[in-house]
Amino acid sequence: MTRVAAFDCGTNSIRLLIADLDGRGGLSDVVRTLQLVRLGEGVDRTGRFGAEALVRTLTAVRDYAELCREHEVERIRFVATSATRDAANRAEFTDTVEAILGVPAEVIAGTEEAELSFRGALTSLDAADGAQHLVVDLGGGSTELVLGRNMPTSAYSMDIGCVRLTERHGHSDPALLAELASIRRDVDSALDIAGQTVDLSQPTEVVGVAGTVTTVTALALGLDRYDPVAINGSRLPLGAVLDACDTLSRMPRAERAALPFMHPGRVDVIVAGAVIWSAVLQRVADATAAAGRPLEFVTTSEHDILDGVALSLGEQRPPR
């Protein structure tokens, strides 16, 4: 067994998975935790990390470093995604992370992010079922689409995410129809381009991952608390998921905040996230229906890029 620590630093959250690898591709959780630090706050507008966002995120990194020491982690990998790709002052952040953890902070490309998400998502699903999976990783700054059976065959990273589009268009409470339409237009434009790389008529199963998707799923399931066991692997009718997206997008902030499964740090960005998820699912549903293979169900996985990063540590040589 090798004890590893995987860090996923996105636009909205920073997450840590400490797990034991068994050498045969098996992964056993020791610690799985999340802090919503909003590292990407304002990056879409300014192209730079703000001072307060850096303080919040680096404080979380120090907390996580202490957890790694407590649990005697042997290997660490830290990956940063959309917001860090976009920030002109990212070296200020990545250099400090390396000083704290003793490993480089990797700013990975969107395509690698998609591939790691695909690998992680399929850890909790039956990859041998022959399904053509479309894994959708809906993040704060970007949304990844990756298509494949057991392995990815095509992938694309769209520069749309719940934080990015909230900052662009989400100014009213509840959201105005014109604001929802603006978000939808941005998503549809991104999907027009993504569809040239990823054939959206091919999936026989759509698998959604990350916080927006799991929150929408919790609403569709009618949960009275956030229950990752109930959410993980759930397979819901397409219509139920689209209805949940529509409900969330029209809710006033106070109602969203009162939902028992809603993380406080997700309340202000879930509207844009729900519109993105709805637009992606509708585009896939239209494409698969036109191909004679209509999409009927949507699957949710609690496992994603974080698990993919942890699994990748099993392929590295032991540290010196």
Buried (B, 14 or more C-beta within 10 A) or exposed (E): EBBBBBBBBBBBBBBBBBBBBEEEEEBEEBBBEBBBBBBBBBBBEEEBBBEEBBEBBBEBBEEBBEBBEEBEBBBBBBBBBBBBBBBEBBEBBBEBBEEBBEBEBBBBEBBBBBBBBBBBBBBBBEBEEEBBBBBBBBBBBBBBBBBBBBEBBBBBBBBBBBBBBBBBBBEBEBBEEEBBEBBBEBBBEBBEEBBEEBBBBBBBBBBBBBBBBBBBBBBBBEBEEBEEEBBBBBEBEBEBBBBBBBBBBBBEBEBBBEBEBBBEBBBBBBBBBBBBBBBBBBBBBBBBEEEEBEBEBBBBBBBBBBBBBBBBBBEEEEEE
